[in-house]
Amino acid sequence: MPTSLSVGSERLHHSLILTNSYNGRTPFSIQGQTLTTLLDASSQLGSSLYRSVCQNGLLGWADSFADLDTYRGWLDEWAKRTDKLPSARSNPSPARSTRTTTDIRTIHHRALTIERFQEHLSKLLLEHLSAPPALTAVVYNQLQEAPLAGAQEGLIRKLPIPVQLAKQARDRLRLEERLLKEPASYWLLYNAVNYALFTSRSSLTLNDRYRLDERVFHQLVALAQA
């Protein structure tokens, strides 16, 4: 997208992540959500930002909340019971507006035609371009300003990702410290995990990767604000 914002010394561009199904067995998705989910009137199109240094898109996991205080309140509860609370995407803030179109809820992946897809994707794009600044971008800057303490190895091992991916994330963190000539921060660690999740060979499904990326994001934000 033509618009961008700063996170520390980096310039991130607004983007859209569209994922196709290579064999027809998994649904087409936008921003990590299926098209039928996004077309539901109660659903929100989350933001994403393209980060040049890793050539990857970052999803707006905090965007469903109306403001930072609301997110922090949810995060306090999530940090206590991460195995029981649903994801933030299933708890959209009532302060956010919803779509009024109802007939599109009946569209299913198999029934999509090019014409119907173009029509509804255009609506989603216009909504995305007219959306206010995303809350996740504010959180990114807070992560960037939070330096990592000395016990980085222990922190990485506690993240909810497979051991092999944790090792790759650690190596990626070291690489980005050198590339950007910056000390390790929670921002760089989150990006290192994101990079490992979405570029590494693994038996994890795409949905698994998105789910783990969201959990790591919330976990690191909770730790950075502790």
N, C-alpha and C positions, 0 to 999 in steps of 0.2 A: 504494500500500500504506500501511497505518497507521504503519509504522515509518519512522524517518528517522535521519540522522546529520549531523554538522557537517563542512564542509570550509572552513576559514578562517572567514569571517563568514557564509557561506551555509549554509542548511539544505536538504539533499537528501533526497528521499523514495525509498524502495525502490519499484521498479516492475517491470512486465512489458511487454515490447514484442512485440506480436503483429502480424504483417504478412500481410494477405490477398493473394491473387492476383486482380488485376482482370480477367484474361482466361482464367484456368485454365492458362496455359502455364508459369507459374512456381509452385513449391510454396508452400503456406502455411508460415510460419516463426514461431518463438518465440525471442526473444533473438538473432535473426540466424541461427538454425539451423533446418533443415527438421525437420518433425515426425518423419520416419523416422530422421533422425540422432539426435534427442534420445531417441527410444524405444529406441535401441540400449543394451544394458546397460552398455557401456563409456563411454557419453557422460555428460557432466555439464551441468546447466542453469546457465549463467553468470548472474551477477547483472546488474541494471541499476539506475540511479538517475535519477530525474526531477529536472531542474534548472529551477526556475521562471523564471529570468531569460531563458532561451532556449526554454522550453517544449519541451525535447527530452530524449530518453532516452540515457543513456550506458551502453554495454555494458562488462561486467567482463572486460576482456581479460587480466587477470593471475590470474583466479580458478582456472585449471586447475592452479596450482602450490600445493604444500603449505604453503610459507612464503616469506618475503621472500628468504632466502638462496638458496633453490632458483631463484626467479625471477631474481635478480641473476646467478647463474651462467649460466643460459640466455641472459640478455640480453647478457652479455659476448660469448658466441659469436655470437649473432644480430647484434650490432652489427658484427662483423667480416665476416660473410657473409650479409647480408640477402637477397641474390638466390638463395641456395641452401638456407637453412634453412627447414623447414616452419613453419607458424604454430603458436602456442602451443596452439591448440585441438586440433591433431593429436598433441600430446605431453602428455596428461594425466598428472599426477603419480601414481605408484603408491600414494602415501599417501592419496589420496582414495578414498572408498568408491564402489562401483558398484552398479547395480541388479541384482537377481537374476532379474527377470522376463525370459523369453526369447521367449515366443510373440509379443510385440508387435513384434519385429523384422521380421516379415513384412508389416506394414501398409504400404501404399503410398497415396500421395495420392489416386489415382483410386478406390481401394477403400474410402475412409473413409465411414462413416455417422455421422450425428449422435450416435447412441448410443455407438458405439465412441470417437468423438472426445471426448465428455463424460467417459467413464470414464477415459481415459488423460490427458486434460488435468487432471482433478481430482488424479490422482496427481502430476503435475508441479507443480501449484500447492502441494500439501501439502509436497512436497519443498523447493520454493523457500522457503516460509514457515518451515520448520524448519531451514534451512541456517545454519551459523555465520557470524559476520561475514566479509565478503568481503575478500580480500587487496587487491583493486583499490582499495577505499576507503582503505586505508593508503597506497597509492601516490598517490592523488589528493591527500592531505594533503602528501606530499613534493613533489609538483609545485607545490602552492599556496605552499609555503615557499621555492621556488627562483625568485628574481627573474630576469627576462630581462636579458641584457647589452645593450649599446648597439647591436650590429649585428643588429637584429631583421629588417631587410629581407633580409639575406643568409641568415639562418636560415630564414625563410619560403620563400624561393626554392628552398632545398635540400630541402624536404619533397616527398614523392612524390605530389603532386597537380597537376592541370592548372593552367596559369598563371592562367586566369580565376578559378578557385576560390581560388587563393592570394591574388589581389587582394581577393576578397570576404572571405577570412579576415582579412586585414590590416585592412580597414575594420571588421569585426566586433570585432576586438580593441580597436581605438580606442574603439568605442562602449561596450564593456563596462567599459573603464577609467573612462569617464565615469559610466556608470550605477552602478557599484559603488564609485566613488571610491577605487579601489585601483590601485597601480602594476602594470604588466604582469608576469605570471609565466608559467611554463610551464603552469600550470593554465589560465589564461585563454587562452593560445595554443592549447592542445589543444581547448578548448571552441569557440574561434573556427573552427578547422578543421572540427570536428565539425558545427557549425552550417552552414558553407558546403557541406559534403558532402551533408547530408541535407535542405536546404531550397532549394538552388539548382537551376535548370534546367540539365540537362546530359545528354549522351548516355550517361553512365555508368549501368550497370545497378545495381539495388539491391545485388546481391552485390559488384559492384565498389566501391561506396561503403563497405560493411562491411569489405571487404579493405583498402582504403586507410585507413580509420579505425583499424584495428588496427595497421597499419604505422606510422602517424603516432604513435600512442600509445607504442609500443615505442621508436621513434626519439627522441621527446622525453624519455621516462624515462631512456634511456641518456645523452642530453646533459645532463640535469639532475643526474645522479649523477656525471658525469665530473669 
